[in-house]
Amino acid sequence: MAVPTLAADAPAPPSSQGTVTILGSPKVYHFSGDSEHVDWSWLIGIEWQQPDSRWHFGFSYFNNSFGQKSQFYYTGYKWTLSEHYPNWYLKLSGGLIYGYNDPYEDKVPFNHNGYSPGLFPALGYKWNRWSMQLVTLGTAGVMVTVGYDVIR
């Protein structure tokens, strides 16, 4: 038996140009305290999901946990959790981080001259044009992002 969904809850049909989402996060929640962490680690970004595909590409600009302005250039894939819960999804994004520089270059793995790889899994919920994700940041912490589809 199919589970009924409200029209506002149903995912939007894919557009011919894909979906462009702006996203932001006001804070990172660290698993452990570090006296060098800044009080306010924020993120803003933009993401494009290909039409008729689960692949996405994005860019984010953020204040890292040590107050350094940083960037993340990435691609990834999104999976719907279940046909009964089409609004819930898992997402994996990976790419290149830039901005962890001296004296914090060892705070991210495989850093070389400020460049390091990044791989971030997330659990998300989509409602109409809005989305919310809980993104894990390795062993460092978690971040909640909120997104809005400006084009879909």
C-alpha positions as CSV (number, residue, x, y, z in Angstrom):
1,M,0.0,0.0,0.0
2,A,1.4,3.4,-1.0
3,V,1.9,6.0,1.6
4,P,0.1,9.2,0.6
5,T,2.1,12.4,0.5
6,L,1.0,16.0,0.6
7,A,1.7,18.0,-2.6
8,A,4.0,20.3,-0.7
9,D,6.0,17.3,0.6
10,A,6.5,15.7,-2.8
11,P,9.8,16.3,-4.5
12,A,9.7,18.7,-7.4
13,P,9.9,17.2,-10.8
14,P,13.4,17.7,-12.4
15,S,13.8,20.8,-14.6
16,S,15.6,20.9,-17.9
17,Q,18.3,23.1,-16.4
18,G,18.7,21.2,-13.2
19,T,18.3,22.6,-9.7
20,V,20.4,25.4,-8.2
21,T,20.4,25.6,-4.4
22,I,21.9,28.2,-2.2
23,L,22.8,27.0,1.2
24,G,24.2,28.2,4.5
25,S,25.1,27.1,8.0
26,P,25.6,29.4,11.0
27,K,27.7,27.1,13.1
28,V,29.7,23.9,13.5
29,Y,29.2,21.7,16.5
30,H,32.5,20.1,17.5
31,F,32.8,16.7,19.1
32,S,35.5,17.9,21.4
33,G,36.5,21.3,22.7
34,D,39.7,23.0,21.4
35,S,40.8,26.3,22.9
36,E,41.9,27.3,19.3
37,H,38.4,26.9,17.9
38,V,36.7,30.2,17.0
39,D,33.2,30.8,18.3
40,W,31.6,31.2,14.9
41,S,32.3,28.9,12.0
42,W,29.8,29.6,9.2
43,L,29.3,28.5,5.6
44,I,27.6,29.8,2.5
45,G,27.5,27.9,-0.8
46,I,25.8,27.1,-4.1
47,E,25.1,23.7,-5.5
48,W,23.8,22.5,-8.9
49,Q,22.1,19.2,-9.4
50,Q,22.0,17.9,-12.9
51,P,18.6,17.4,-14.5
52,D,17.3,13.9,-14.4
53,S,20.2,12.9,-12.2
54,R,21.3,12.5,-8.6
55,W,24.8,14.0,-9.2
56,H,25.5,17.4,-7.9
57,F,28.4,19.9,-8.1
58,G,29.1,22.7,-5.7
59,F,31.2,25.4,-4.1
60,S,31.2,26.6,-0.5
61,Y,33.0,29.4,1.2
62,F,33.4,29.1,5.0
63,N,35.1,30.3,8.1
64,N,36.9,27.2,9.3
65,S,37.1,26.2,12.9
66,F,40.3,28.2,13.4
67,G,39.0,31.4,11.8
68,Q,40.6,31.0,8.4
69,K,38.5,31.7,5.3
70,S,38.4,28.5,3.3
71,Q,36.7,27.0,0.2
72,F,35.4,23.5,-0.8
73,Y,34.9,22.6,-4.4
74,Y,33.0,19.3,-4.7
75,T,30.9,16.8,-6.5
76,G,28.7,14.1,-5.1
77,Y,25.7,11.8,-5.3
78,K,22.3,11.7,-3.5
79,W,20.2,8.6,-2.6
80,T,16.6,8.7,-1.6
81,L,16.2,6.7,1.6
82,S,13.0,4.9,0.7
83,E,10.1,5.2,-1.8
84,H,7.9,5.5,1.3
85,Y,9.8,8.5,2.5
86,P,10.9,10.3,-0.7
87,N,11.8,13.5,1.2
88,W,14.6,11.9,3.2
89,Y,17.9,11.3,1.5
90,L,21.6,10.4,2.1
91,K,24.2,12.4,0.3
92,L,28.0,12.1,-0.2
93,S,30.1,15.0,-1.3
94,G,33.8,14.9,-2.0
95,G,36.3,17.3,-3.5
96,L,39.1,19.8,-2.7
97,I,39.3,21.9,0.4
98,Y,41.5,25.0,0.4
99,G,42.3,27.2,3.4
100,Y,43.8,25.3,6.3
101,N,47.1,27.1,6.5
102,D,49.9,27.5,9.0
103,P,49.7,26.9,11.9
104,Y,46.6,24.7,11.4
105,E,47.6,22.7,8.3
106,D,47.7,19.5,10.3
107,K,44.1,19.8,11.4
108,V,42.9,18.2,8.2
109,P,44.4,15.0,6.7
110,F,46.6,15.0,3.6
111,N,47.0,18.8,3.6
112,H,49.7,20.2,1.3
113,N,50.2,23.9,1.0
114,G,46.6,24.5,2.2
115,Y,45.0,22.0,-0.2
116,S,43.4,18.8,1.1
117,P,40.8,16.3,0.0
118,G,37.4,16.3,1.7
119,L,34.6,13.7,1.9
120,F,31.4,14.5,3.8
121,P,28.3,12.3,4.2
122,A,25.0,13.9,5.1
123,L,21.5,13.0,6.0
124,G,18.9,15.4,4.6
125,Y,15.2,16.3,4.3
126,K,13.6,18.1,1.4
127,W,10.4,20.0,1.6
128,N,9.2,21.9,-1.5
129,R,12.1,24.3,-2.3
130,W,13.7,24.0,1.2
131,S,16.2,21.4,2.5
132,M,18.0,20.7,5.7
133,Q,21.1,18.5,6.1
134,L,23.1,17.1,9.0
135,V,26.6,16.9,7.6
136,T,29.4,15.0,9.4
137,L,32.8,16.6,9.4
138,G,35.0,13.5,9.9
139,T,35.9,13.1,13.6
140,A,35.7,16.9,14.1
141,G,32.0,17.5,14.4
142,V,28.7,18.1,12.6
143,M,27.1,21.0,10.8
144,V,23.5,21.7,10.0
145,T,22.9,23.4,6.6
146,V,19.7,24.9,5.3
147,G,19.2,25.2,1.5
148,Y,16.7,26.9,-0.8
149,D,16.2,26.0,-4.5
150,V,16.5,29.3,-6.4
151,I,16.1,27.4,-9.8
152,R,14.4,24.1,-10.2
